[in-house]
């Protein structure tokens, strides 16, 4: 039975990979000459280092100040207390519920659908992008070594384009994004025993001096292929932090249910339909599948 599951999983993976290659060839031919030099620079960094750091001022200068001001006002309201259910507590953080985000700061969600951002994403993926959505996340100094504070690679797809927008100043002690450079070639095969990847386990494989941290003021944007790079939210030891997490994959991700889980687009569909430009419907809804039809099979352990 286990052998059959492994064989089925591998056959499906090979089939999806082949489909991605064919779709990519067609897509690149259709868009030949339309991609930008700035997007090419991001792609080059992601293919070697695995990470590209910029700022919202450079990325979307006309929206930067208004987006950060709206987020700051919301965070101040949160610090004074919110109605129950507005924030959802996870292993090491609290996430703003989708309804509250769309009602109070829809620009944070729409940020991920800006044409310039999508151009960067799709030039890197070399495929039409599926927009996973946006999550506003606040992490506190609580000493919990759990969730995204553990080292990991994302498993939604072969490539996962993730943007992390810092809404607060993220310095040492505030949990900056930390990663292992992609060109070191570290994979799960370097951790054959499985289990949680703590700093101690990572250090036995990659010396700590080779780890890299992305510190920066509010407005810093970290872009990463989180399916190819080991990364984590380093522990907050002195300051809380707030970020917006935005993600993308191909429209036929290897982990469909996981890709869909980041944002409840179906639950808030009526609100989204009021604010989405028609050209973005395919990015948001076109790739999603009815959850009840998805067969969520456990992938074989990586050896």
Rosetta blueprint (number, residue, H / E / L):
1 X L
2 X H
3 X H
4 X H
5 X H
6 X H
7 X H
8 X H
9 X H
10 X H
11 X H
12 X H
13 X H
14 X H
15 X H
16 X H
17 X H
18 X H
19 X H
20 X H
21 X H
22 X H
23 X H
24 X H
25 X H
26 X H
27 X H
28 X H
29 X H
30 X H
31 X L
32 X L
33 X L
34 X L
35 X L
36 X L
37 X H
38 X H
39 X H
40 X H
41 X H
42 X H
43 X H
44 X H
45 X H
46 X H
47 X H
48 X H
49 X L
50 X L
51 X E
52 X E
53 X E
54 X E
55 X E
56 X H
57 X H
58 X H
59 X H
60 X L
61 X L
62 X L
63 X L
64 X H
65 X H
66 X H
67 X H
68 X H
69 X H
70 X H
71 X H
72 X H
73 X H
74 X H
75 X H
76 X H
77 X H
78 X H
79 X H
80 X L
81 X L
82 X L
83 X L
84 X L
85 X L
86 X L
87 X E
88 X E
89 X E
90 X L
91 X L
92 X L
93 X L
94 X E
95 X E
96 X E
97 X L
98 X H
99 X H
100 X H
101 X H
102 X H
103 X H
104 X H
105 X L
106 X H
107 X H
108 X H
109 X H
110 X H
111 X H
112 X L
113 X L
114 X L
115 X H
116 X H
117 X H
118 X H
119 X H
120 X H
121 X H
122 X H
123 X H
124 X H
125 X H
126 X L
127 X L
128 X L
129 X E
130 X E
131 X E
132 X E
133 X E
134 X E
135 X E
136 X E
137 X E
138 X E
139 X E
140 X L
141 X L
142 X L
143 X L
144 X L
145 X L
146 X L
147 X H
148 X H
149 X H
150 X L
151 X L
152 X E
153 X L
154 X L
155 X L
156 X L
157 X L
158 X L
159 X L
160 X L
161 X E
162 X E
163 X E
164 X E
165 X E
166 X E
167 X L
168 X L
169 X L
170 X E
171 X L
172 X L
173 X L
174 X E
175 X L
176 X L
177 X E
178 X E
179 X E
180 X E
181 X L
182 X H
183 X H
184 X H
185 X L
186 X L
187 X L
188 X H
189 X H
190 X H
191 X L
192 X L
193 X L
194 X L
195 X L
196 X L
197 X L
198 X L
199 X H
200 X H
201 X H
202 X H
203 X H
204 X H
205 X H
206 X L
207 X L
208 X H
209 X H
210 X H
211 X E
212 X E
213 X E
214 X E
215 X L
216 X E
217 X L
218 X L
219 X L
220 X E
221 X E
222 X E
223 X E
224 X E
225 X E
226 X L
227 X L
228 X L
229 X L
230 X L
231 X E
232 X E
233 X E
234 X L
235 X L
236 X E
237 X L
238 X L
239 X L
240 X L
241 X E
242 X E
243 X E
244 X E
245 X E
246 X E
247 X E
248 X E
249 X E
250 X E
251 X L
252 X L
253 X L
254 X L
255 X L
256 X H
257 X H
258 X H
259 X H
260 X H
261 X L
262 X L
263 X L
264 X L
265 X L
266 X L
267 X L
268 X L
269 X H
270 X H
271 X H
272 X H
273 X H
274 X H
275 X H
276 X L
277 X L
278 X H
279 X H
280 X H
281 X H
282 X H
283 X H
284 X H
285 X H
286 X H
287 X L
288 X L
289 X L
290 X L
291 X H
292 X H
293 X H
294 X L
295 X L
296 X L
297 X L
298 X L
299 X L
300 X L
301 X L
302 X L
303 X L
